[in-house]
């Protein structure tokens, strides 16, 4: 019974729903609901998680700290040791540079290369080592710093400059007898290294400018799921239905994205330059220009003047602020032009005294020789200074060797007691040999002491021989002299192309009849013809100019006068020479030639 009632109720409800849905109003309401309801969307399948891929760690940049805290070793700073003011001879600078090289904490560059590059920029003299010169050369040599200083009575002041010329540090070092001891050299090296390794000053922005905080990168936002569009429903028949409120579609919540903004640039601020020791910030060096030359750490700083053809003064000077030094050797090749005047008079003390007598009193044989035209010859001279590269005062010790030979052809007039004269042509040779030791004190002149002068003395042996052709049957005898001599000399540079030079020598007993070879007793006749003994006084003076033409090559022009006066005593073999007499011999010559210095 109960089952029958339930069944009837169920079928009644089904019938009621069927009738309600069959009505036009109900059908229209169903259509509206379908249109308002969102289409069902099948959610996309989630992608499987990607397997973790092991990525290789990027190499840490140069200078960055490794994970374990180890820092790679930095390259040593590159610097050049400039001239030290008051350092005579450059000995303190050489010790300081050698100590820096041995420490291996810095890399010392060549001063020779520095000076060459500076000269290419048009810098000369003292301007090579100013802030302007350092700033011009440092980028091309990739220099980080330069070392200079001052040598004074109290010691050495070491000054370290950066590539722009700003002072990084300064420290006083003690000198022992004008030199750096081992302990003092280590102290100087430590001062240079500490100045280069001092901490860099942090950058401070100008007042009133607040730097913007860097923004974090925006987080990536996943794109919204793609919604598949439902196919458009078929247009149903119009069914009148009561208006119903359609449910609002669920929309995904919007994700806020932070706009990516570029930080506002700071206005350019002018940072005042500073020359305090803390100013260690060095701008990156440009890479243009020739690469720096590699230098052997064991090489020394002295330069060879022969190799520096374009920069050497030819007088032994070196490049830039290096100490001026004389050349090791100088060779002079050239010629001579000589005038000779000779006279011999009996019974008097001078030729002028005899010539002032009346003709009746002018008794005895007398000779006169005077060059109607100058005779030419060749000349060569070699100066050697084997210790020129030393810094001690002994560097001025050396030797000079010379040779001259001239060929004379002129007329000789001989007078006898009767006043008759005989003129004959005489051909002779005039030879001079020189072998002397010398000492020169060299000094530098000019704003940068690049011009070299000297004052010195010399002493040694000289020979002078005037040989007359025996076939000429001339009564004029030759003269041969071998004697010591001492003298002084000086050279004062005016400019590189002009030096004034002067010298003088005193001959010690330059008697005739003295020579290396006396074949057949010919040398004895030079005295016995005029007397039994002779005493001689002689001297020489010269004045000239010299200079440099190109590199180690130069020129030299000198005017020289050599004079001998022979006073004879006793009985001579010639007529009228019963009580001696006098003979005067004078040589006036011009020496000219080219020089080559090494």
C-alpha positions as semicolon CSV with decimal commas, in nm:
position;residue;x (nm);y (nm);z (nm)
1;X;0,000;0,000;0,000
2;X;0,274;0,240;0,095
3;X;0,475;0,157;-0,218
4;X;0,175;0,231;-0,431
5;X;0,133;0,573;-0,271
6;X;0,499;0,664;-0,319
7;X;0,487;0,562;-0,679
8;X;0,184;0,775;-0,740
9;X;0,349;1,075;-0,582
10;X;0,663;1,035;-0,794
11;X;0,473;1,006;-1,118
12;X;0,264;1,305;-1,022
13;X;0,571;1,519;-0,973
14;X;0,712;1,402;-1,305
15;X;0,391;1,492;-1,477
16;X;0,388;1,834;-1,314
17;X;0,742;1,910;-1,421
18;X;0,669;1,798;-1,774
19;X;0,369;2,026;-1,797
20;X;0,567;2,318;-1,653
21;X;0,853;2,273;-1,894
22;X;0,620;2,241;-2,184
23;X;0,483;2,593;-2,122
24;X;0,646;2,881;-2,329
25;X;0,743;3,082;-2,020
26;X;0,940;2,795;-1,872
27;X;1,121;2,729;-2,199
28;X;1,228;3,094;-2,230
29;X;1,358;3,093;-1,872
30;X;1,570;2,785;-1,942
31;X;1,720;2,949;-2,251
32;X;1,810;3,264;-2,056
33;X;1,983;3,060;-1,790
34;X;2,189;2,875;-2,048
35;X;2,297;3,199;-2,211
36;X;2,392;3,361;-1,881
37;X;2,580;3,061;-1,741
38;X;2,949;3,045;-1,847
39;X;3,054;2,760;-2,066
40;X;3,232;2,484;-1,889
41;X;3,601;2,482;-1,964
42;X;3,825;2,188;-1,940
43;X;4,133;2,293;-1,739
44;X;4,464;2,231;-1,920
45;X;4,669;1,948;-1,793
46;X;4,955;2,051;-1,568
47;X;5,292;2,007;-1,729
48;X;5,521;1,760;-1,559
49;X;5,795;1,915;-1,350
50;X;6,119;1,956;-1,537
51;X;6,414;1,767;-1,407
52;X;6,673;1,975;-1,226
53;X;6,968;2,043;-1,454
54;X;7,308;2,097;-1,302
55;X;7,454;2,417;-1,434
56;X;7,824;2,486;-1,451
57;X;7,936;2,767;-1,226
58;X;8,050;3,075;-1,409
59;X;8,412;3,168;-1,364
60;X;8,454;3,438;-1,110
61;X;8,570;3,771;-1,255
62;X;8,928;3,882;-1,207
63;X;8,984;4,013;-0,856
64;X;8,659;3,858;-0,715
65;X;8,670;3,657;-0,395
66;X;8,643;3,281;-0,437
67;X;8,390;3,081;-0,228
68;X;8,658;2,980;0,016
69;X;8,765;3,341;0,062
70;X;9,092;3,318;-0,136
71;X;9,186;3,628;-0,343
72;X;9,394;3,585;-0,662
73;X;9,735;3,752;-0,661
74;X;9,740;4,098;-0,818
75;X;9,997;4,201;-1,074
76;X;10,273;4,431;-0,945
77;X;10,238;4,801;-1,011
78;X;10,431;4,947;-1,304
79;X;10,642;5,253;-1,227
80;X;10,945;5,447;-1,347
81;X;11,218;5,603;-1,133
82;X;11,273;5,964;-1,242
83;X;11,561;6,194;-1,155
84;X;11,636;6,284;-0,795
85;X;11,710;6,652;-0,744
86;X;12,057;6,716;-0,604
87;X;12,177;6,364;-0,693
88;X;12,520;6,430;-0,842
89;X;12,625;6,151;-1,072
90;X;12,292;5,969;-1,035
91;X;12,436;5,720;-0,785
92;X;12,148;5,742;-0,533
93;X;11,892;5,702;-0,812
94;X;12,073;5,392;-0,939
95;X;12,074;5,238;-0,590
96;X;11,702;5,310;-0,542
97;X;11,609;5,160;-0,880
98;X;11,820;4,849;-0,816
99;X;11,656;4,801;-0,475
100;X;11,306;4,826;-0,630
101;X;11,396;4,570;-0,896
102;X;11,535;4,324;-0,641
103;X;11,224;4,352;-0,422
104;X;11,005;4,223;-0,711
105;X;10,707;4,399;-0,550
106;X;10,684;4,649;-0,835
107;X;10,775;4,640;-1,203
108;X;11,030;4,909;-1,287
109;X;11,014;5,047;-1,642
110;X;11,300;5,190;-1,847
111;X;11,380;5,560;-1,810
112;X;11,531;5,546;-2,157
113;X;11,194;5,448;-2,310
114;X;11,021;5,714;-2,099
115;X;11,251;5,988;-2,230
116;X;11,214;5,869;-2,591
117;X;10,833;5,879;-2,576
118;X;10,838;6,218;-2,403
119;X;11,061;6,365;-2,675
120;X;10,817;6,238;-2,939
121;X;10,551;6,450;-2,764
122;X;10,768;6,759;-2,810
123;X;10,900;6,776;-2,451
124;X;11,260;6,880;-2,397
125;X;11,498;6,937;-2,109
126;X;11,343;6,975;-1,766
127;X;10,990;6,944;-1,910
128;X;11,049;6,570;-1,956
129;X;11,000;6,507;-1,586
130;X;10,718;6,747;-1,496
131;X;10,356;6,652;-1,423
132;X;10,275;6,731;-1,785
133;X;10,539;6,492;-1,914
134;X;10,433;6,213;-1,674
135;X;10,066;6,251;-1,765
136;X;10,153;6,235;-2,136
137;X;10,380;5,930;-2,120
138;X;10,209;5,723;-1,846
139;X;9,913;5,601;-2,060
140;X;10,144;5,490;-2,341
141;X;10,376;5,297;-2,106
142;X;10,081;5,181;-1,889
143;X;10,245;5,330;-1,581
144;X;10,068;5,325;-1,247
145;X;10,309;5,556;-1,069
146;X;10,647;5,732;-1,077
147;X;10,914;5,779;-0,812
148;X;11,109;6,101;-0,770
149;X;11,264;6,286;-0,479
150;X;11,530;6,517;-0,348
151;X;11,880;6,447;-0,216
152;X;11,984;6,694;0,053
153;X;12,225;6,725;0,345
154;X;11,977;6,560;0,580
155;X;11,906;6,259;0,356
156;X;11,681;6,143;0,074
157;X;11,316;6,242;0,040
158;X;11,131;5,973;-0,160
159;X;10,818;6,100;-0,334
160;X;10,565;5,871;-0,509
161;X;10,338;6,016;-0,780
162;X;10,041;5,863;-0,953
163;X;9,996;5,855;-1,331
164;X;9,856;6,211;-1,334
165;X;10,136;6,360;-1,121
166;X;9,945;6,370;-0,789
167;X;10,152;6,293;-0,479
168;X;10,062;5,956;-0,326
169;X;10,317;5,952;-0,047
170;X;10,641;6,103;0,076
171;X;10,898;5,978;0,324
172;X;11,250;6,076;0,436
173;X;11,528;5,815;0,417
174;X;11,871;5,847;0,576
175;X;12,185;5,854;0,360
176;X;12,524;5,725;0,473
177;X;12,810;5,920;0,314
178;X;12,583;6,022;0,032
179;X;12,470;5,665;-0,043
180;X;12,186;5,429;0,049
181;X;12,283;5,151;0,286
182;X;12,109;4,813;0,260
183;X;11,873;4,890;0,549
184;X;11,794;5,238;0,416
185;X;11,729;5,098;0,068
186;X;11,477;4,850;0,214
187;X;11,309;5,138;0,398
188;X;11,282;5,336;0,074
189;X;11,131;5,035;-0,107
190;X;10,882;4,983;0,177
191;X;10,779;5,350;0,157
192;X;10,712;5,319;-0,217
193;X;10,514;4,995;-0,181
194;X;10,303;5,130;0,107
195;X;10,220;5,444;-0,091
196;X;10,103;5,232;-0,386
197;X;9,899;4,991;-0,172
198;X;9,720;5,248;0,050
199;X;9,338;5,213;0,049
200;X;9,146;5,404;-0,213
201;X;8,919;5,685;-0,094
202;X;8,550;5,599;-0,123
203;X;8,341;5,809;-0,360
204;X;8,128;6,074;-0,190
205;X;7,838;6,219;-0,390
206;X;7,799;6,598;-0,391
207;X;7,585;6,757;-0,122
208;X;7,212;6,782;-0,200
209;X;7,208;6,480;-0,431
210;X;7,047;6,160;-0,301
211;X;7,122;5,852;-0,506
212;X;6,816;5,650;-0,599
213;X;6,778;5,302;-0,455
214;X;6,814;5,036;-0,724
215;X;6,479;4,867;-0,792
216;X;6,433;4,495;-0,768
217;X;6,356;4,318;-1,094
218;X;5,986;4,251;-1,150
219;X;5,869;3,900;-1,077
220;X;5,748;3,709;-1,382
221;X;5,368;3,673;-1,393
222;X;5,213;3,357;-1,533
223;X;4,975;3,429;-1,821
224;X;4,602;3,369;-1,751
225;X;4,463;3,035;-1,866
226;X;4,331;3,024;-2,214
227;X;3,948;3,002;-2,216
228;X;3,800;2,796;-2,491
229;X;3,497;2,956;-2,652
230;X;3,183;2,748;-2,651
231;X;3,009;2,693;-2,984
232;X;2,721;2,934;-3,034
233;X;2,389;2,772;-2,942
234;X;2,120;2,731;-3,194
235;X;1,864;3,005;-3,180
236;X;1,568;2,860;-2,992
237;X;1,216;2,960;-3,040
238;X;1,108;3,269;-2,862
239;X;0,963;3,180;-2,526
240;X;0,825;3,443;-2,300
241;X;0,958;3,409;-1,954
242;X;0,986;3,615;-1,647
243;X;1,310;3,814;-1,616
244;X;1,562;3,656;-1,387
245;X;1,890;3,797;-1,251
246;X;2,181;3,634;-1,422
247;X;2,474;3,533;-1,203
248;X;2,795;3,736;-1,251
249;X;3,080;3,551;-1,419
250;X;3,378;3,474;-1,200
251;X;3,675;3,673;-1,322
252;X;4,037;3,599;-1,216
253;X;4,182;3,845;-0,969
254;X;4,414;4,096;-1,138
255;X;4,787;4,058;-1,061
256;X;4,960;4,382;-0,975
257;X;5,272;4,437;-1,177
258;X;5,544;4,678;-1,055
259;X;5,640;4,906;-1,337
260;X;6,004;4,876;-1,444
261;X;6,164;5,213;-1,411
262;X;6,522;5,300;-1,501
263;X;6,708;5,482;-1,222
264;X;6,741;5,851;-1,278
265;X;7,102;5,943;-1,364
266;X;7,288;6,162;-1,122
267;X;7,370;6,509;-1,247
268;X;7,741;6,540;-1,335
269;X;7,928;6,668;-1,035
270;X;8,274;6,820;-1,056
271;X;8,503;6,647;-0,810
272;X;8,786;6,880;-0,707
273;X;9,135;6,750;-0,772
274;X;9,343;6,669;-0,472
275;X;9,712;6,613;-0,422
276;X;9,687;6,456;-0,078
277;X;9,847;6,116;-0,015
278;X;9,502;5,957;0,010
279;X;9,415;6,032;-0,354
280;X;9,476;5,683;-0,491
281;X;9,197;5,653;-0,750
282;X;9,361;5,608;-1,089
283;X;9,158;5,637;-1,405
284;X;9,173;5,342;-1,646
285;X;9,461;5,380;-1,881
286;X;9,383;5,402;-2,255
287;X;9,492;5,112;-2,464
288;X;9,603;5,313;-2,768
289;X;9,966;5,372;-2,847
290;X;10,253;5,125;-2,883
291;X;10,277;4,842;-2,630
292;X;10,537;4,890;-2,356
293;X;10,879;4,743;-2,410
294;X;10,977;4,448;-2,196
295;X;11,296;4,501;-2,007
296;X;11,539;4,256;-1,860
297;X;11,522;4,288;-1,478
298;X;11,900;4,254;-1,460
299;X;11,964;4,543;-1,697
300;X;12,105;4,865;-1,556
301;X;11,985;5,217;-1,620
302;X;12,292;5,373;-1,775
303;X;12,247;5,430;-2,148
304;X;12,503;5,389;-2,420
305;X;12,561;5,720;-2,600
306;X;12,655;5,537;-2,920
307;X;12,314;5,369;-2,933
308;X;12,135;5,697;-2,862
309;X;12,237;5,853;-3,191
310;X;11,940;6,089;-3,207
311;X;11,959;6,197;-2,844
312;X;12,325;6,184;-2,753
313;X;12,511;6,510;-2,735
314;X;12,824;6,356;-2,879
315;X;13,017;6,493;-2,585
316;X;12,935;6,201;-2,360
317;X;12,605;6,333;-2,229
318;X;12,320;6,089;-2,176
319;X;11,944;6,105;-2,219
320;X;11,728;6,338;-2,010
321;X;11,821;6,370;-1,645
322;X;12,084;6,098;-1,647
323;X;12,423;6,223;-1,524
324;X;12,633;6,376;-1,799
325;X;12,930;6,157;-1,875
326;X;13,224;6,198;-2,115
327;X;13,269;5,965;-2,412
328;X;13,487;5,659;-2,383
329;X;13,677;5,754;-2,697
330;X;13,692;6,038;-2,949
331;X;13,868;6,022;-3,285
332;X;13,957;6,331;-3,488
333;X;14,061;6,301;-3,854
334;X;14,148;6,602;-4,066
335;X;14,420;6,812;-4,214
336;X;14,665;7,091;-4,132
337;X;14,776;7,412;-4,297
338;X;15,114;7,534;-4,166
339;X;15,338;7,837;-4,200
340;X;15,700;7,806;-4,081
341;X;15,947;8,086;-4,012
342;X;16,308;8,010;-3,923
343;X;16,614;8,230;-3,868
344;X;16,972;8,169;-3,746
345;X;17,209;8,452;-3,643
346;X;17,566;8,430;-3,499
347;X;17,694;8,615;-3,193
348;X;17,357;8,757;-3,076
349;X;17,071;8,664;-2,846
350;X;16,788;8,727;-3,097
351;X;16,744;8,762;-3,471
352;X;16,610;9,118;-3,434
353;X;16,930;9,223;-3,252
354;X;17,143;9,103;-3,544
355;X;16,917;9,263;-3,806
356;X;16,944;9,603;-3,634
357;X;17,323;9,608;-3,687
358;X;17,482;9,788;-3,980
359;X;17,572;9,587;-4,283
360;X;17,944;9,607;-4,195
361;X;17,879;9,441;-3,861
362;X;17,654;9,164;-3,993
363;X;17,929;8,901;-4,022
364;X;17,897;8,523;-4,037
365;X;17,669;8,268;-4,198
366;X;17,304;8,322;-4,136
367;X;16,992;8,143;-4,259
368;X;16,634;8,254;-4,324
369;X;16,346;8,021;-4,402
370;X;15,995;8,145;-4,449
371;X;15,708;7,967;-4,622
372;X;15,603;8,163;-4,925
373;X;15,280;7,961;-4,922
374;X;15,146;7,742;-4,640
375;X;15,212;7,373;-4,673
376;X;14,939;7,116;-4,622
377;X;14,934;6,797;-4,425
378;X;14,722;6,535;-4,251
379;X;14,640;6,492;-3,882
380;X;14,484;6,232;-3,653
381;X;14,417;6,239;-3,279
382;X;14,264;5,981;-3,044
383;X;14,141;6,058;-2,692
384;X;14,073;5,765;-2,458
385;X;13,883;5,776;-2,127
386;X;13,848;5,412;-2,014
387;X;13,684;5,508;-1,681
388;X;13,429;5,749;-1,830
389;X;13,129;5,535;-1,722
390;X;13,231;5,542;-1,355
391;X;13,079;5,795;-1,118
392;X;13,400;5,847;-0,920
393;X;13,632;6,143;-0,985
394;X;13,874;5,902;-1,155
395;X;13,653;5,894;-1,463
396;X;13,852;6,192;-1,600
397;X;14,176;5,992;-1,631
398;X;14,278;5,913;-1,986
399;X;14,535;5,943;-2,262
400;X;14,575;6,127;-2,593
401;X;14,767;6,007;-2,898
402;X;14,832;6,227;-3,202
403;X;15,012;6,234;-3,533
404;X;15,061;6,515;-3,788
405;X;15,263;6,526;-4,107
406;X;15,303;6,813;-4,351
407;X;15,494;6,849;-4,678
408;X;15,680;7,175;-4,743
409;X;15,838;7,301;-5,063
410;X;15,982;7,652;-5,053
411;X;16,289;7,866;-5,117
412;X;16,576;7,911;-4,868
413;X;16,808;8,213;-4,875
414;X;17,163;8,180;-4,739
415;X;17,390;8,483;-4,678
416;X;17,773;8,463;-4,650
417;X;18,032;8,706;-4,507
418;X;18,056;8,900;-4,830
419;X;17,684;8,971;-4,821
420;X;17,615;8,745;-5,112
421;X;17,294;8,547;-5,100
422;X;17,204;8,215;-5,252
423;X;16,838;8,102;-5,294
424;X;16,755;7,737;-5,337
425;X;16,435;7,535;-5,339
426;X;16,401;7,305;-5,043
427;X;16,161;7,013;-5,001
428;X;16,102;6,907;-4,641
429;X;15,861;6,716;-4,422
430;X;15,721;6,836;-4,090
431;X;15,622;6,553;-3,850
432;X;15,472;6,572;-3,499
433;X;15,402;6,283;-3,260
434;X;15,211;6,317;-2,930
435;X;15,171;6,068;-2,643
436;X;15,036;6,221;-2,322
437;X;14,835;6,131;-2,015
438;X;14,551;6,363;-1,917
439;X;14,299;6,432;-1,648
440;X;13,975;6,624;-1,709
441;X;13,712;6,750;-1,471
442;X;13,377;6,743;-1,650
443;X;13,083;6,969;-1,569
444;X;12,739;7,024;-1,715
445;X;12,597;7,356;-1,830
446;X;12,251;7,462;-1,938
447;X;11,911;7,446;-1,770
448;X;11,916;7,064;-1,756
449;X;12,297;7,023;-1,747
450;X;12,278;6,848;-2,083
451;X;12,581;7,035;-2,225
452;X;12,918;6,897;-2,123
453;X;13,234;7,101;-2,062
454;X;13,565;7,027;-1,898
455;X;13,887;7,172;-1,756
456;X;14,198;6,959;-1,734
457;X;14,571;6,908;-1,752
458;X;14,797;6,689;-1,960
459;X;15,161;6,576;-1,950
460;X;15,374;6,350;-2,167
461;X;15,619;6,331;-2,458
462;X;15,623;6,520;-2,789
463;X;15,847;6,497;-3,092
464;X;15,886;6,743;-3,379
465;X;16,104;6,674;-3,680
466;X;16,167;6,900;-3,977
467;X;16,359;6,687;-4,228
468;X;16,524;6,858;-4,527
469;X;16,576;6,664;-4,848
470;X;16,944;6,567;-4,857
471;X;16,954;6,572;-5,238
472;X;16,878;6,946;-5,241
473;X;17,240;7,028;-5,142
474;X;17,105;7,302;-4,916
475;X;17,304;7,440;-4,626
476;X;16,980;7,450;-4,423
477;X;16,987;7,167;-4,173
478;X;16,682;7,001;-4,030
479;X;16,575;6,995;-3,667
480;X;16,472;6,698;-3,455
481;X;16,332;6,748;-3,108
482;X;16,217;6,499;-2,843
483;X;16,099;6,649;-2,515
484;X;15,844;6,630;-2,230
485;X;15,565;6,884;-2,204
486;X;15,292;6,984;-1,956
487;X;14,983;7,190;-2,024
488;X;14,628;7,297;-1,942
489;X;14,309;7,283;-2,149
490;X;13,949;7,398;-2,119
491;X;13,626;7,350;-2,318
492;X;13,314;7,561;-2,257
493;X;12,990;7,472;-2,443
494;X;12,777;7,761;-2,565
495;X;12,519;7,554;-2,752
496;X;12,521;7,197;-2,875
497;X;12,678;7,303;-3,206
498;X;12,943;7,538;-3,063
499;X;13,206;7,487;-2,792
500;X;13,496;7,722;-2,723
501;X;13,823;7,538;-2,665
502;X;14,163;7,664;-2,555
503;X;14,489;7,498;-2,450
504;X;14,849;7,582;-2,371
505;X;15,167;7,379;-2,316
506;X;15,515;7,447;-2,188
507;X;15,798;7,253;-2,349
508;X;16,068;7,127;-2,113
509;X;16,413;7,169;-2,276
510;X;16,308;7,095;-2,638
511;X;16,670;7,095;-2,765
512;X;16,752;7,021;-3,128
513;X;16,946;6,709;-3,214
514;X;16,721;6,480;-3,008
515;X;16,535;6,193;-3,172
516;X;16,466;5,822;-3,176
517;X;16,721;5,745;-3,447
518;X;17,060;5,905;-3,518
519;X;17,202;5,752;-3,832
520;X;17,560;5,864;-3,899
521;X;17,559;6,128;-3,626
522;X;17,335;6,366;-3,823
523;X;17,159;6,480;-3,506
524;X;17,485;6,599;-3,352
525;X;17,539;6,836;-3,643
526;X;17,227;7,030;-3,549
527;X;17,422;7,159;-3,246
528;X;17,788;7,143;-3,354
529;X;17,728;7,363;-3,660
530;X;17,634;7,654;-3,430
531;X;17,821;7,587;-3,103
532;X;17,931;7,338;-2,846
533;X;17,612;7,345;-2,636
534;X;17,256;7,471;-2,660
535;X;16,966;7,565;-2,429
536;X;16,610;7,587;-2,562
537;X;16,287;7,743;-2,447
538;X;15,958;7,649;-2,611
539;X;15,581;7,683;-2,573
540;X;15,257;7,623;-2,759
541;X;14,913;7,788;-2,751
542;X;14,590;7,706;-2,932
543;X;14,236;7,841;-2,959
544;X;13,940;7,704;-3,150
545;X;13,579;7,594;-3,174
546;X;13,415;7,254;-3,189
547;X;13,062;7,119;-3,186
548;X;12,821;6,843;-3,280
549;X;12,674;6,802;-3,627
550;X;12,466;6,485;-3,602
551;X;12,454;6,229;-3,324
552;X;12,808;6,131;-3,222
553;X;12,968;6,313;-3,518
554;X;13,103;6,665;-3,494
555;X;13,374;6,903;-3,611
556;X;13,683;7,079;-3,474
557;X;13,880;7,383;-3,595
558;X;14,186;7,515;-3,405
559;X;14,459;7,771;-3,461
560;X;14,791;7,672;-3,303
561;X;15,126;7,848;-3,257
562;X;15,444;7,658;-3,156
563;X;15,768;7,847;-3,090
564;X;16,124;7,734;-3,013
565;X;16,424;7,952;-2,930
566;X;16,770;7,785;-2,934
567;X;17,058;7,973;-2,767
568;X;17,400;7,833;-2,865
569;X;17,733;7,887;-2,689
570;X;18,092;7,800;-2,781
571;X;18,265;7,757;-3,113
572;X;18,060;7,630;-3,407
573;X;18,178;7,488;-3,739
574;X;18,000;7,747;-3,950
575;X;18,164;8,075;-4,049
576;X;18,123;8,351;-3,792
577;X;17,986;8,121;-3,519
578;X;18,287;8,166;-3,294
579;X;18,090;8,259;-2,986
580;X;17,756;8,091;-3,036
581;X;17,438;8,260;-3,153
582;X;17,064;8,209;-3,173
583;X;16,809;8,022;-3,385
584;X;16,434;8,092;-3,373
585;X;16,178;7,849;-3,512
586;X;15,804;7,934;-3,527
587;X;15,517;7,718;-3,659
588;X;15,170;7,870;-3,715
589;X;14,908;7,619;-3,823
590;X;14,535;7,564;-3,863
591;X;14,400;7,220;-3,773
592;X;14,060;7,118;-3,903
593;X;13,875;6,789;-3,904
594;X;13,574;6,574;-3,817
595;X;13,521;6,401;-3,482
596;X;13,346;6,076;-3,387
597;X;13,262;6,003;-3,021
598;X;13,171;5,676;-2,853
